[in-house]
Amino acid sequence: MNESKGYRRVDHFDEETTKKLAYHYEQILGLLGEDPQREGLLQTPMRVAKAMQFLTQGYNSNAEEIIRSAMFTEKYKQMVLVKDIELYSMCEHHMIPFIGKAHVAYIPNGKIMGLSKVARVVEVFSRRLQVQERLTMQIKDAIHDALNPLGVAVVIEAKHLCMAMRGIQKQSSVTTTSDFTGAFLNNLKTREEFLHLIGSKLS
């Protein structure tokens, strides 16, 4: 815990893992041609070690358990949509971020979930080394398996910095992925309603 002038931060990191990661990041700095002992870099290995644990904390969470912790019996059988969920993840190929938003909908079949848990499910899977295609499917599968709804729809739109900062260097490209089950897959009107809603803005 760190406190200074009203600022309070609580860190929860495995001490042994942090030390091991910091050691290797210090070696990496040297291999890149830097001097790990210069003033600006003295604490960098430890900071990066903690940052990487934060950015990959999804490995320590179970999405289905999160959903089941806030499941409620309801007769509602219309679409439930949470859109524009901020998403930050790390491309597993280059360990460079991709950033965007997720739109997640489901049609209940006797059970609903707390709305915040939808965003938590996105967070669980995005805080891992990922590819956008798998991330989309994992979110869909977790909701489907935990709730057994009449259908699930997931659309993710993201900018991949591995495309913007290196390689092809296309800064304006956006990647869109989608996955559907049940009513969203088999009923064209339901899918069109979902796609219309995620593209519309509230007045």
N, C-alpha and C positions, 0 to 999 in steps of 0.2 A: 504494500500500500504506500502511495506517495501523496503527501499533503503539503501544499505551499500556497499561501495567500488565497485560501478558499477553494483551491483546486484539489479535488480528491480523485485518485485513480486507483483501482484495484486490479492487480495483475494476477492471473492464475496460469502459471506455466510450470511444466515439469522441469525441475532444476537440472537433473542429469541430462535430459534431452536438450535443454537450452544450451548447456555448456558444450555438448558434443557438436551441435549445429554451429555455435559461435566459432569453435575451433576450425571447422571446415570452411566457414565463410572467411575467416582470416587467411587461410591458405589460398582460397580463390582470389582474394584481393591481391595477394602477392603474385599469383600466376598471371593476373591481368596487367601486371606491370606497376601496380600501386605500392605504396609504402604503408602497410597496415599500422605502423607505429606513429605516423604523423598525426598531429592534433585532431584534425577533422575526422579521422577514421578510427580513432582509438576505441570508441564505443559502437562503431558501426556493426561489427560482427554480432554483438549481443542484441542490438536493435533489430537486425535482420532476422536473427534466430527467433525472436519473439514475434515479429511481424509474420513470418511464415507459419508459425503455429496458429496465429490468429486467423490467417487467410485459409488455412486448411482444417479448421476446427470442426467441420462437418463430419469428419471421420469418427468423431466421438459422440455423434447423435444418431438416434433412430427415428426416422420420419413417421413410421407407423405408430410408434409409441406416443409421439407428440400428438398425432391426430386423435388417438384413442383417449388421450388425457382430457379431451374437451369434445366428446361426442354426446349428442342429445337426440332424443326421440321426437320427431316432428312429422306431421302429415304432409308438409309442403313438398310438392313435386314439380316445381318450376326451376328454371335455371338459377344457380347462384354463381355470380361472377365477381372475381377480384382481379382488377386489371391494373396495369402500370406498376407492377411490383418491381422496385429497383433491384437490380441483379449485378453482382460483382463476382467474377470467377477467374480462374487461372487456366489458360490453355495448357494441356498436359504435354504438348509437343515442344513448346519453347518456354513454358513457365512465365508467360507474359499475360497480362490481364485481358479479359474481354468483359465488356460493360454493356448493360442494356436493361430491358424490362421484360417481365413475364406477365402473361394474361392467363388466368387459370379459372375454369368453370367446371361445375358438376351439377347433375340433376339428382337430388336426393331420392333415396328409396327406403324411407322410414327413418333415416338417420342424417343429421346435419353435423357439421364441425364448427368450432369457434372460428370466426373470420381471421383472426390473427394467426391461426395455425396454418392457414393457406400460405401466408408469407413465410412462416417458419419452415414449412416443407421446402419452399424454394431456397431458403437460406441453407438448410441442411445439405442439399445436394450441390449448390453453387459454391459452398466453401470447401471444395475438394478440387484436386486436379481433374480437369474435365475436357470433354468435347461437347459442343452445344447440342449435337444430335442426341447423345446419351443423356445429357441433363434433362432434355425435354421428356424423354421416355421415363426416366426415373421419377420425375414429379408426377406424371400421369399414373404410373404403376403403383406408387405409394398410396395415392388417394383411392384408386380403384380397389386395391387389396384391403385397405382399412375400412372403407365405408360401404363397399359393394353398391355403388350408386347406379342409376340408370344410364349414366354416361359421364365421361370426363373429357375435357378439351384443354389443351395446353398449346399456347403459341409463345415463342420467345423471339425477340428482336434484339440483336446485339452487334456492337462494333468490336472487332478483334484487333487489338493493338499489334499483334504479330503480323498483321497485314498492313497496318499503317506505319509502323516504326521500322520494319525490316522487309526483306523479300520484295514483294510487288509494290509496296509503299503506296497503297490506295487509301487515302485518309477518309473518304466519304462513303465507303462501302458499308452496307448493313446486311447481316445474315439473318434470315428468318427461318425458323423451324417450327413444325407443328406435329401434334399427335392427338388422335381422337379415339374414343371407345364408345360403344353402345349407341345411344340416340344421336350423338354428334357424328358418328361414323355412318350410321344407317339412314338417318333422316336429314335430307337435304335442307329442309326449312329450318330445322333446329341449328344445323351448322351455319347456315346463312345468318340466322339471328345472332349467333355468337360473334361471327366475323363483323357484322354490322355494329354490334355494341362495342367491340374493342376499338373500332375505328371512329366512333362518335365521341363528341365532347359534351359534357353537361353544361347547360347555359346558366 
